[in-house]
Amino acid sequence: MRWESDYEIGIVAIDQQHKKLVEMIKILENATQGVDQMTQETGIILKELVEYVKNHFSDEEQVMKKISYPEYSNHKKKHKELVDEVRGILISLKNGAYISNTALLQFLKKWLLEHILMEDKKIGDYLFGTK
């Protein structure tokens, strides 16, 4: 996974955080190469990713409030759903469940890209009046 300029929403601070999320997923991807099951090391990386995501979501929600973004409540709900889902994965891992690295990475990449391109782009469009 790598950053593409198409992912930019036009809000510099949020775009920088999105770049960082892409980098963190890349780190997780590199740590899991050749290993099919989550390990304690990859669990730690995933936990760091979740903490960063929570901070990012908080910042993004502050931006939405500041600009009176009309889809704020729905967008915030989608943030909560992701955090809850990844927390569930971490709990399952801690309890010894088998979690495929491939499936986890596919889920994270798909969610991040779809969320940026389909949801976060709307924030930039609203702010800059491009749609």
CNS distance restraints for C-alpha pairs under 8 A (distance, minus, plus):
assign (resid   1 and name CA) (resid  22 and name CA) 6.78 0.50 0.50
assign (resid   1 and name CA) (resid  25 and name CA) 7.40 0.50 0.50
assign (resid   1 and name CA) (resid  26 and name CA) 5.91 0.50 0.50
assign (resid   1 and name CA) (resid 109 and name CA) 7.59 0.50 0.50
assign (resid   2 and name CA) (resid  22 and name CA) 6.37 0.50 0.50
assign (resid   2 and name CA) (resid  23 and name CA) 7.33 0.50 0.50
assign (resid   2 and name CA) (resid  26 and name CA) 7.41 0.50 0.50
assign (resid   3 and name CA) (resid   7 and name CA) 7.29 0.50 0.50
assign (resid   3 and name CA) (resid  19 and name CA) 6.17 0.50 0.50
assign (resid   3 and name CA) (resid  22 and name CA) 6.37 0.50 0.50
assign (resid   3 and name CA) (resid  23 and name CA) 7.99 0.50 0.50
assign (resid   4 and name CA) (resid   8 and name CA) 7.80 0.50 0.50
assign (resid   7 and name CA) (resid  15 and name CA) 7.82 0.50 0.50
assign (resid   7 and name CA) (resid 113 and name CA) 7.73 0.50 0.50
assign (resid   7 and name CA) (resid 116 and name CA) 6.45 0.50 0.50
assign (resid   7 and name CA) (resid 117 and name CA) 6.30 0.50 0.50
assign (resid   7 and name CA) (resid 121 and name CA) 7.96 0.50 0.50
assign (resid   8 and name CA) (resid  15 and name CA) 5.59 0.50 0.50
assign (resid   8 and name CA) (resid 121 and name CA) 7.62 0.50 0.50
assign (resid   9 and name CA) (resid  14 and name CA) 7.79 0.50 0.50
assign (resid   9 and name CA) (resid  15 and name CA) 6.47 0.50 0.50
assign (resid   9 and name CA) (resid 116 and name CA) 7.89 0.50 0.50
assign (resid   9 and name CA) (resid 120 and name CA) 6.69 0.50 0.50
assign (resid   9 and name CA) (resid 121 and name CA) 5.01 0.50 0.50
assign (resid   9 and name CA) (resid 123 and name CA) 7.39 0.50 0.50
assign (resid   9 and name CA) (resid 124 and name CA) 5.02 0.50 0.50
assign (resid   9 and name CA) (resid 125 and name CA) 7.66 0.50 0.50
assign (resid  10 and name CA) (resid  15 and name CA) 6.99 0.50 0.50
assign (resid  10 and name CA) (resid 124 and name CA) 5.73 0.50 0.50
assign (resid  11 and name CA) (resid  15 and name CA) 6.00 0.50 0.50
assign (resid  11 and name CA) (resid 124 and name CA) 6.62 0.50 0.50
assign (resid  12 and name CA) (resid  16 and name CA) 6.10 0.50 0.50
assign (resid  13 and name CA) (resid  17 and name CA) 6.35 0.50 0.50
assign (resid  14 and name CA) (resid  18 and name CA) 6.14 0.50 0.50
assign (resid  14 and name CA) (resid  56 and name CA) 7.71 0.50 0.50
assign (resid  14 and name CA) (resid  59 and name CA) 7.82 0.50 0.50
assign (resid  14 and name CA) (resid  60 and name CA) 6.71 0.50 0.50
assign (resid  15 and name CA) (resid  19 and name CA) 6.20 0.50 0.50
assign (resid  16 and name CA) (resid  20 and name CA) 6.31 0.50 0.50
assign (resid  17 and name CA) (resid  21 and name CA) 6.26 0.50 0.50
assign (resid  17 and name CA) (resid  56 and name CA) 6.58 0.50 0.50
assign (resid  18 and name CA) (resid  22 and name CA) 6.32 0.50 0.50
assign (resid  19 and name CA) (resid  23 and name CA) 6.27 0.50 0.50
assign (resid  20 and name CA) (resid  24 and name CA) 6.14 0.50 0.50
assign (resid  21 and name CA) (resid  25 and name CA) 6.23 0.50 0.50
assign (resid  21 and name CA) (resid  49 and name CA) 7.44 0.50 0.50
assign (resid  21 and name CA) (resid  52 and name CA) 7.81 0.50 0.50
assign (resid  21 and name CA) (resid  53 and name CA) 7.49 0.50 0.50
assign (resid  22 and name CA) (resid  26 and name CA) 6.22 0.50 0.50
assign (resid  23 and name CA) (resid  27 and name CA) 6.27 0.50 0.50
assign (resid  24 and name CA) (resid  28 and name CA) 6.28 0.50 0.50
assign (resid  24 and name CA) (resid  49 and name CA) 6.52 0.50 0.50
assign (resid  25 and name CA) (resid  29 and name CA) 6.01 0.50 0.50
assign (resid  25 and name CA) (resid  49 and name CA) 7.76 0.50 0.50
assign (resid  25 and name CA) (resid 105 and name CA) 7.60 0.50 0.50
assign (resid  25 and name CA) (resid 108 and name CA) 7.63 0.50 0.50
assign (resid  25 and name CA) (resid 109 and name CA) 7.51 0.50 0.50
assign (resid  26 and name CA) (resid  30 and name CA) 6.11 0.50 0.50
assign (resid  27 and name CA) (resid  31 and name CA) 6.14 0.50 0.50
assign (resid  27 and name CA) (resid  45 and name CA) 8.00 0.50 0.50
assign (resid  28 and name CA) (resid  32 and name CA) 6.23 0.50 0.50
assign (resid  28 and name CA) (resid  42 and name CA) 6.54 0.50 0.50
assign (resid  28 and name CA) (resid  45 and name CA) 6.34 0.50 0.50
assign (resid  28 and name CA) (resid  46 and name CA) 7.14 0.50 0.50
assign (resid  29 and name CA) (resid  33 and name CA) 6.34 0.50 0.50
assign (resid  29 and name CA) (resid 105 and name CA) 6.89 0.50 0.50
assign (resid  31 and name CA) (resid  42 and name CA) 6.55 0.50 0.50
assign (resid  32 and name CA) (resid  36 and name CA) 7.12 0.50 0.50
assign (resid  32 and name CA) (resid  38 and name CA) 7.55 0.50 0.50
assign (resid  32 and name CA) (resid  42 and name CA) 6.88 0.50 0.50
assign (resid  32 and name CA) (resid 101 and name CA) 6.47 0.50 0.50
assign (resid  35 and name CA) (resid 101 and name CA) 7.37 0.50 0.50
assign (resid  36 and name CA) (resid 100 and name CA) 5.59 0.50 0.50
assign (resid  36 and name CA) (resid 101 and name CA) 5.37 0.50 0.50
assign (resid  36 and name CA) (resid 102 and name CA) 6.83 0.50 0.50
assign (resid  37 and name CA) (resid  98 and name CA) 6.51 0.50 0.50
assign (resid  37 and name CA) (resid  99 and name CA) 5.69 0.50 0.50
assign (resid  37 and name CA) (resid 100 and name CA) 4.90 0.50 0.50
assign (resid  37 and name CA) (resid 101 and name CA) 5.52 0.50 0.50
assign (resid  38 and name CA) (resid  42 and name CA) 5.90 0.50 0.50
assign (resid  38 and name CA) (resid  43 and name CA) 6.53 0.50 0.50
assign (resid  38 and name CA) (resid  93 and name CA) 7.39 0.50 0.50
assign (resid  38 and name CA) (resid  98 and name CA) 7.33 0.50 0.50
assign (resid  38 and name CA) (resid  99 and name CA) 5.78 0.50 0.50
assign (resid  38 and name CA) (resid 100 and name CA) 6.41 0.50 0.50
assign (resid  38 and name CA) (resid 101 and name CA) 5.77 0.50 0.50
assign (resid  39 and name CA) (resid  43 and name CA) 6.02 0.50 0.50
assign (resid  40 and name CA) (resid  44 and name CA) 6.27 0.50 0.50
assign (resid  41 and name CA) (resid  45 and name CA) 6.51 0.50 0.50
assign (resid  42 and name CA) (resid  46 and name CA) 6.07 0.50 0.50
assign (resid  43 and name CA) (resid  47 and name CA) 6.08 0.50 0.50
assign (resid  43 and name CA) (resid  90 and name CA) 6.98 0.50 0.50
assign (resid  43 and name CA) (resid  93 and name CA) 7.48 0.50 0.50
assign (resid  44 and name CA) (resid  48 and name CA) 6.29 0.50 0.50
assign (resid  45 and name CA) (resid  49 and name CA) 6.22 0.50 0.50
assign (resid  46 and name CA) (resid  50 and name CA) 6.24 0.50 0.50
assign (resid  46 and name CA) (resid  90 and name CA) 7.89 0.50 0.50
assign (resid  47 and name CA) (resid  51 and name CA) 6.34 0.50 0.50
assign (resid  47 and name CA) (resid  90 and name CA) 7.39 0.50 0.50
assign (resid  48 and name CA) (resid  52 and name CA) 6.23 0.50 0.50
assign (resid  49 and name CA) (resid  53 and name CA) 6.05 0.50 0.50
assign (resid  50 and name CA) (resid  54 and name CA) 6.19 0.50 0.50
assign (resid  50 and name CA) (resid  83 and name CA) 6.93 0.50 0.50
assign (resid  50 and name CA) (resid  86 and name CA) 7.25 0.50 0.50
assign (resid  50 and name CA) (resid  87 and name CA) 7.87 0.50 0.50
assign (resid  51 and name CA) (resid  55 and name CA) 6.48 0.50 0.50
assign (resid  52 and name CA) (resid  56 and name CA) 6.10 0.50 0.50
assign (resid  53 and name CA) (resid  57 and name CA) 5.97 0.50 0.50
assign (resid  53 and name CA) (resid  83 and name CA) 7.87 0.50 0.50
assign (resid  54 and name CA) (resid  58 and name CA) 6.23 0.50 0.50
assign (resid  54 and name CA) (resid  83 and name CA) 7.25 0.50 0.50
assign (resid  55 and name CA) (resid  59 and name CA) 6.32 0.50 0.50
assign (resid  56 and name CA) (resid  60 and name CA) 6.09 0.50 0.50
assign (resid  57 and name CA) (resid  61 and name CA) 5.97 0.50 0.50
assign (resid  57 and name CA) (resid  76 and name CA) 7.96 0.50 0.50
assign (resid  57 and name CA) (resid  79 and name CA) 6.59 0.50 0.50
assign (resid  58 and name CA) (resid  62 and name CA) 6.25 0.50 0.50
assign (resid  59 and name CA) (resid  63 and name CA) 6.44 0.50 0.50
assign (resid  60 and name CA) (resid  64 and name CA) 6.32 0.50 0.50
assign (resid  61 and name CA) (resid  65 and name CA) 6.18 0.50 0.50
assign (resid  61 and name CA) (resid  72 and name CA) 7.30 0.50 0.50
assign (resid  61 and name CA) (resid  76 and name CA) 6.85 0.50 0.50
assign (resid  62 and name CA) (resid  66 and name CA) 6.08 0.50 0.50
assign (resid  63 and name CA) (resid  67 and name CA) 6.31 0.50 0.50
assign (resid  64 and name CA) (resid  68 and name CA) 5.96 0.50 0.50
assign (resid  64 and name CA) (resid  69 and name CA) 4.95 0.50 0.50
assign (resid  64 and name CA) (resid  72 and name CA) 6.13 0.50 0.50
assign (resid  64 and name CA) (resid 123 and name CA) 7.23 0.50 0.50
assign (resid  65 and name CA) (resid  69 and name CA) 6.23 0.50 0.50
assign (resid  65 and name CA) (resid  72 and name CA) 7.12 0.50 0.50
assign (resid  67 and name CA) (resid 127 and name CA) 6.96 0.50 0.50
assign (resid  68 and name CA) (resid  72 and name CA) 7.80 0.50 0.50
assign (resid  69 and name CA) (resid 123 and name CA) 7.06 0.50 0.50
assign (resid  69 and name CA) (resid 126 and name CA) 7.31 0.50 0.50
assign (resid  71 and name CA) (resid  75 and name CA) 6.06 0.50 0.50
assign (resid  72 and name CA) (resid  76 and name CA) 6.00 0.50 0.50
assign (resid  73 and name CA) (resid  77 and name CA) 6.21 0.50 0.50
assign (resid  74 and name CA) (resid  78 and name CA) 6.46 0.50 0.50
assign (resid  75 and name CA) (resid  79 and name CA) 6.49 0.50 0.50
assign (resid  75 and name CA) (resid 119 and name CA) 7.31 0.50 0.50
assign (resid  76 and name CA) (resid  80 and name CA) 6.37 0.50 0.50
assign (resid  77 and name CA) (resid  81 and name CA) 6.24 0.50 0.50
assign (resid  78 and name CA) (resid  82 and name CA) 6.44 0.50 0.50
assign (resid  79 and name CA) (resid  83 and name CA) 6.41 0.50 0.50
assign (resid  80 and name CA) (resid  84 and name CA) 6.06 0.50 0.50
assign (resid  81 and name CA) (resid  85 and name CA) 6.10 0.50 0.50
assign (resid  82 and name CA) (resid  86 and name CA) 6.17 0.50 0.50
assign (resid  83 and name CA) (resid  87 and name CA) 6.02 0.50 0.50
assign (resid  84 and name CA) (resid  88 and name CA) 6.19 0.50 0.50
assign (resid  85 and name CA) (resid  89 and name CA) 6.45 0.50 0.50
assign (resid  86 and name CA) (resid  90 and name CA) 6.29 0.50 0.50
assign (resid  87 and name CA) (resid  91 and name CA) 6.19 0.50 0.50
assign (resid  88 and name CA) (resid  92 and name CA) 6.09 0.50 0.50
assign (resid  89 and name CA) (resid  93 and name CA) 6.11 0.50 0.50
assign (resid  89 and name CA) (resid  99 and name CA) 7.91 0.50 0.50
assign (resid  90 and name CA) (resid  94 and name CA) 6.11 0.50 0.50
assign (resid  91 and name CA) (resid  95 and name CA) 6.19 0.50 0.50
assign (resid  92 and name CA) (resid  96 and name CA) 6.44 0.50 0.50
assign (resid  92 and name CA) (resid  97 and name CA) 5.25 0.50 0.50
assign (resid  93 and name CA) (resid  97 and name CA) 5.12 0.50 0.50
assign (resid  93 and name CA) (resid  98 and name CA) 6.95 0.50 0.50
assign (resid  93 and name CA) (resid  99 and name CA) 6.89 0.50 0.50
assign (resid  99 and name CA) (resid 103 and name CA) 7.72 0.50 0.50
assign (resid  99 and name CA) (resid 104 and name CA) 7.33 0.50 0.50
assign (resid 100 and name CA) (resid 104 and name CA) 6.22 0.50 0.50
assign (resid 101 and name CA) (resid 105 and name CA) 5.99 0.50 0.50
assign (resid 102 and name CA) (resid 106 and name CA) 6.09 0.50 0.50
assign (resid 103 and name CA) (resid 107 and name CA) 6.11 0.50 0.50
assign (resid 104 and name CA) (resid 108 and name CA) 6.22 0.50 0.50
assign (resid 105 and name CA) (resid 109 and name CA) 6.00 0.50 0.50
assign (resid 106 and name CA) (resid 110 and name CA) 5.93 0.50 0.50
assign (resid 107 and name CA) (resid 111 and name CA) 5.98 0.50 0.50
assign (resid 108 and name CA) (resid 112 and name CA) 6.00 0.50 0.50
assign (resid 109 and name CA) (resid 113 and name CA) 6.04 0.50 0.50
assign (resid 110 and name CA) (resid 114 and name CA) 5.92 0.50 0.50
assign (resid 111 and name CA) (resid 115 and name CA) 5.80 0.50 0.50
assign (resid 112 and name CA) (resid 116 and name CA) 6.07 0.50 0.50
assign (resid 113 and name CA) (resid 117 and name CA) 5.94 0.50 0.50
assign (resid 114 and name CA) (resid 118 and name CA) 5.50 0.50 0.50
assign (resid 114 and name CA) (resid 119 and name CA) 7.44 0.50 0.50
assign (resid 115 and name CA) (resid 119 and name CA) 5.07 0.50 0.50
assign (resid 115 and name CA) (resid 120 and name CA) 6.26 0.50 0.50
assign (resid 116 and name CA) (resid 120 and name CA) 4.63 0.50 0.50
assign (resid 116 and name CA) (resid 121 and name CA) 6.06 0.50 0.50
assign (resid 117 and name CA) (resid 121 and name CA) 5.51 0.50 0.50
assign (resid 118 and name CA) (resid 122 and name CA) 7.00 0.50 0.50
assign (resid 119 and name CA) (resid 123 and name CA) 7.25 0.50 0.50
assign (resid 120 and name CA) (resid 124 and name CA) 6.96 0.50 0.50
assign (resid 121 and name CA) (resid 125 and name CA) 6.19 0.50 0.50
assign (resid 122 and name CA) (resid 126 and name CA) 5.95 0.50 0.50
assign (resid 123 and name CA) (resid 127 and name CA) 6.11 0.50 0.50
assign (resid 124 and name CA) (resid 128 and name CA) 5.95 0.50 0.50
assign (resid 124 and name CA) (resid 129 and name CA) 7.98 0.50 0.50
assign (resid 124 and name CA) (resid 130 and name CA) 7.98 0.50 0.50
assign (resid 125 and name CA) (resid 129 and name CA) 5.41 0.50 0.50
assign (resid 125 and name CA) (resid 130 and name CA) 4.79 0.50 0.50
assign (resid 125 and name CA) (resid 131 and name CA) 5.48 0.50 0.50
assign (resid 126 and name CA) (resid 130 and name CA) 6.82 0.50 0.50
assign (resid 126 and name CA) (resid 131 and name CA) 6.78 0.50 0.50
